[in-house]
Amino acid sequence: IVITVYILFLPKDQAEKFASFGYLGIFVISILANATVIIPAPGLLFVFSMGAKFNPLLIGLAAGLGATIGELSGYLAGLSGQAIFENQKGYERVVRWMQKNGPLTISVLAFIPNPLFDLAGMISGAFRMPVAKFLFFAMIGKILKMIIFAYAGAGILDAPWLENLISS
């Protein structure tokens, strides 16, 4: 909860300071943005905007790895056995998906921008899925998602038509 509050109220200039560290800064911002539980932080917007400033593929890799590490917060919450979200909407659905095919569920939910991934992380911890397995399948989805967002940002923000529109 403390990390979530910190990220939500992180001053814009602080995020830009992290970005000045290049890929390492993007990695750190992604860890922090994904360490939030249920309440989303604007990490994807940051990756999108950095795609125009740096190599989008490397942005995607750095942000995806950082996002994966940040998701340990949900996994650890589930591992602790505290079922704080059992009554949340979607919880039972994610439990069924995890029981049916946990690794695929983790990768798909990590790829799709949605708050259900936090539930998948908590359920993975509660089911005692090996942490390396959780991180591997989360990493697949997170890296792919971040690469797409970085390339989208590079394509849209570097577009000549946008510069003409802004300067008019």
PEMO-V527962 format. One record per pair of residues at least 6 apart in sequence whose ideal C-beta (glycine too) atoms are under 7 Angstrom apart, sorted by the first residue. I is the first residue (numbers start at 1). GAP is how many residues later the second one is. Records with the same first field share a line. If there is no record, write none. Layout:
I: GAP / GAP
This chain:
3: 29 / 32 / 33 / 70
4: 32 / 33 / 35
7: 25 / 26 / 29 / 34
8: 31 / 33
15: 14 / 31
18: 7 / 10 / 11
19: 6 / 7 / 31
22: 32
23: 31 / 35 / 39
26: 24 / 33 / 36 / 37 / 40
27: 35 / 38 / 39
28: 38
29: 14 / 17
30: 13 / 33 / 36 / 37 / 40
31: 35 / 38 / 39
32: 38
33: 8 / 9 / 10 / 13 / 37
34: 9 / 33 / 36 / 37
35: 35 / 38
37: 36 / 37 / 40 / 81
38: 77 / 80
40: 75
43: 24
44: 69 / 105
47: 12 / 16 / 99 / 102 / 103 / 106
48: 101 / 104 / 105
49: 104 / 108
50: 9 / 100 / 103
51: 8 / 98 / 99 / 100 / 101 / 102 / 103
52: 101 / 102 / 105 / 106
56: 91 / 94 / 95 / 98
57: 90
59: 91
60: 83 / 86 / 87 / 90
61: 82
63: 83 / 87
64: 75 / 78 / 79 / 82
65: 74
67: 75 / 79
68: 67 / 70 / 71 / 74
71: 46 / 50 / 67
74: 44 / 47 / 48
75: 46 / 49 / 50 / 56 / 59
76: 49
77: 45 / 48
78: 43 / 44 / 45 / 46 / 47 / 48
79: 46
81: 45
85: 6 / 34 / 37
88: 31
90: 26 / 29
91: 28
94: 22 / 25 / 26 / 29
95: 28
97: 8
98: 7 / 22 / 25 / 26 / 29
102: 22 / 27
103: 30 / 34
105: 15
106: 14 / 18 / 28 / 31 / 32 / 35
107: 30 / 33 / 34
108: 33
109: 7 / 8 / 11 / 32
110: 7 / 28 / 31 / 32 / 35
111: 30 / 33 / 34
113: 32
124: 10
156: 6
